[in-house]
Amino acid sequence: MSTDTAIETVENLIQPLLQEDVFLVYIKIKPTNNFKIYIDADAGLPLEKCIKINRALYKQMEEMGLYPDGDFSLEVSSPGIDEPLKLIRQYIKNVGRFIEVVKLDDTRLEGKLLEANEEKISIEITEGKGKKMTVNQIEVSISDIKQTKVQVKF
């Protein structure tokens, strides 16, 4: 089975398992038939949901005989904070947080994500300090974004 076919099959199996506000971010397969499935939820993703989905999906894959010798493994988790945002739904979920955007021309922007939709995002960028501080709102087209990561601020 090709990697693309395996991913498509697992996508079809997992969709009915994603309830409430849970959504699939992406799936990747390592050479040892190790499926890494990243899911997220609009209101946060408890570990119990990942475990429940993992068990149900594993059972379905076994029953289907996708890997008759059972030589596959499955990891279901949310993308880590260091993983780039991939879906508009993830941008929307992170409105109000600080992000770093790398545009296609490698320009970097850091600021607070104010708004996100299918076409663009709005970022509040603060430059300088004290009396020289300026706050600007910049819009970036989704098609101009190479990568966006949430920044952890303490």
N, C-alpha and C positions, 0 to 999 in steps of 0.2 A: 504494500500500500504506500503510495506517495505521501510525502509530508503534507502537501496541500489537501489531498483527499482525507487524510487522518484529521487534520484541523477542521475541515468542513463537517465531517461526521461528528466530531466532538462538539462543535458549535451547535449543530442540530439537536444533539442530545441534551446539552446544558440549558438551552433556551427555556424549555418548560420548567426547569428547576429554579429559575431566577424569578422570585416573587417579590411583591411589594415594590420597593425602590431599588432593588439590586439589579445591576447591569454588567454585561461582559465588557471588559476593556480589551484584552487580547489574549491569544493563546500562542505559545511557542513550544516546539518539541526539540529536546536535545537528542543527539544521536542514539542514546541508549533507550529510546522510546519513553523518555521521561517527559511527561506533559506538564508544562507550567501554565496554569490557567489563572489569569488575573481578573478578578471581579471587584466591583466597588458598589457603593450604595450612596444615594443622595444624602442620607442622614447618618452616615457612618456604618461600618460593617463589623458586627461582632464576630469574634472567632467561632462561636457556635454555628453561625450560618455557613461559614467556610467549611467546617467539619461536616455538617449535614449535607451540603452540596457535594463535597468530595466523596462521601460514602455512597450517595445515591448514584452519582456519575460512574464511580468505579464499578458498582454492581451492574449497571447497564452495559458498560464496556465489556465486562466479563461475560454477561449473558449473551451479548451479540457475537462473542468470539472474535473480537477485533484482533486480539493477539492470543491465538489458541494456546500457546505455551505459557501464557500469563506473564510474559516478559515485558511488562510495561509498569510504569509508576505514574502517580498522579499527585500534583501539588496544586491546591486551590488556595489562593491568598489574595489580599488586596495589594496593589502596586505599592512598593515602598515609597517613602517621602523623596527618595533620590531618583525615582523613575519619572521621566518626562510625562506631561499630560498628553493624552492621545485623542480624547473625545471632547466634543463641545460640552457634554454633560459633566465632565470633570472640571472644565473651566468654570461652569456655572456653580458647581459645588464649592469651588474655592474662591468665589467672590468675597472680597474683604481681607484676603490673605496677601502676603507679599510674594511676588513671583519674579523670576528672571526669564526674560524672553530673549532668545537668540534668533535674529531675523535671517532670512536667506543670504543677505549680504554680510553676515557675521556681526552686524551691529548688535550690541547688548543693551537691553533696557531693564532696569530694576525699578519696581514700584509696587503699589497696591492695586490689585485687580478690582476694578470698580464694576465692570459689566462685561458680559460675554453673550454672544449669539452666533448663529451659523456663519455670519459674514466677518465679524470683527470683535476685538476686545478693546476695552478702555482701561488705561492704566494711569494712576496718579503718581507722578514722579516728583520727588522733593529733592532740590539741589541746594547746596550751601547750608550755612547755619546762621542762627541769630537774625540780625537785620538784613543780611544778604540772602536769606532763604527765599527761594521761589518754589511754588507748587504749580505744576503744569499737568494738564490732562492730555494724554496722547491716545489716539486710536490707531490700532494696528490691524491690518487685514489678516484674517486667518490664513489666507493663501501666501502671505509674506513671512509666516512663522516657520522656522526650521525646528525649534525646540522651545518648550516652556517647562520650567521646574518651579515648584513651590519652594520658597525660601523660609527656613526656620529662623525666627527672630526671638532673641531672649532679652 
